[in-house]
Amino acid sequence: MAILVRRLFRIGLCIGLLVFSVRYIPRSNEWTLAETRTWVRASDWLGVENPDDLYLAVWLAIELIVAGLAYLAIINLWRLYRRKNVTRKDAE
């Protein structure tokens, strides 16, 4: 039962971090002329009809990377905290 709770907590943490990342890292809705040219060239090169679709895919990929890095940082900090806490209890 504890394993199920841990897995559900980790899944919830990952989804929560992704939602937090999407909500607080805004998309740029207005492009300059140079940015527009760049996105149009990239979408033509990749065979995507609409540059907005490519921009959305890239933005979501960046959001997933940010959420993944935050998840790894939280998990590693928790493990470090638990290791230090266990060694303190052993020393007593």
C-alpha positions as CSV (number, residue, x, y, z in Angstrom):
1,M,0.0,0.0,0.0
2,A,2.8,2.4,0.8
3,I,4.4,1.8,-2.6
4,L,1.1,2.7,-4.3
5,V,0.8,5.9,-2.2
6,R,4.4,6.9,-3.1
7,R,3.8,6.3,-6.8
8,L,0.6,8.3,-6.8
9,F,2.4,11.1,-4.9
10,R,5.2,11.1,-7.4
11,I,2.8,11.2,-10.3
12,G,0.8,14.0,-8.7
13,L,4.0,15.9,-8.0
14,C,5.1,15.6,-11.6
15,I,1.7,16.7,-13.0
16,G,1.5,19.6,-10.4
17,L,5.0,20.8,-11.4
18,L,4.0,20.7,-15.1
19,V,0.8,22.7,-14.4
20,F,2.7,25.1,-12.3
21,S,5.4,25.5,-15.0
22,V,2.8,26.0,-17.8
23,R,0.9,28.6,-15.7
24,Y,3.8,30.7,-14.6
25,I,6.2,30.6,-17.6
26,P,4.2,32.5,-20.2
27,R,4.2,32.1,-23.9
28,S,5.2,35.1,-26.0
29,N,2.2,35.9,-28.1
30,E,3.7,38.6,-30.1
31,W,6.7,38.0,-32.4
32,T,9.1,40.5,-33.9
33,L,9.6,40.4,-37.7
34,A,12.9,38.5,-37.2
35,E,11.3,35.9,-34.9
36,T,8.5,35.4,-37.4
37,R,10.9,34.8,-40.2
38,T,12.8,32.3,-38.1
39,W,9.7,30.4,-37.1
40,V,8.5,30.3,-40.7
41,R,11.8,29.0,-41.9
42,A,12.0,26.4,-39.2
43,S,8.4,25.2,-39.8
44,D,9.1,25.0,-43.6
45,W,12.3,23.1,-43.0
46,L,10.5,20.6,-40.7
47,G,7.4,20.4,-42.9
48,V,5.0,21.9,-40.4
49,E,2.3,24.0,-42.1
50,N,1.6,26.5,-39.3
51,P,4.6,28.1,-37.4
52,D,2.3,28.5,-34.4
53,D,2.0,24.7,-34.2
54,L,5.7,24.4,-34.1
55,Y,6.1,27.1,-31.6
56,L,3.5,25.4,-29.3
57,A,5.3,22.1,-29.6
58,V,8.6,23.7,-28.7
59,W,7.1,25.6,-25.9
60,L,5.5,22.5,-24.4
61,A,8.8,20.5,-24.7
62,I,10.5,23.3,-22.8
63,E,7.8,23.2,-20.1
64,L,8.2,19.4,-19.8
65,I,12.0,19.8,-19.4
66,V,11.5,22.5,-16.7
67,A,9.0,20.3,-14.8
68,G,11.3,17.3,-15.1
69,L,14.3,19.2,-13.8
70,A,12.2,20.6,-10.9
71,Y,11.0,17.1,-10.1
72,L,14.5,15.7,-10.1
73,A,15.7,18.5,-7.8
74,I,12.9,18.0,-5.3
75,I,13.4,14.2,-5.2
76,N,17.2,14.6,-4.8
77,L,16.7,17.2,-2.0
78,W,14.3,14.9,-0.3
79,R,16.7,12.0,-0.4
80,L,19.5,14.2,1.0
81,Y,17.2,15.3,3.8
82,R,16.2,11.7,4.6
83,R,19.9,10.6,4.7
84,K,20.9,13.4,7.0
85,N,17.9,12.7,9.2
86,V,18.7,9.0,9.5
87,T,22.3,9.6,10.4
88,R,21.3,12.1,13.1
89,K,18.9,9.4,14.7
90,D,21.7,6.8,14.5
91,A,24.1,9.1,16.3
92,E,21.7,9.6,19.2
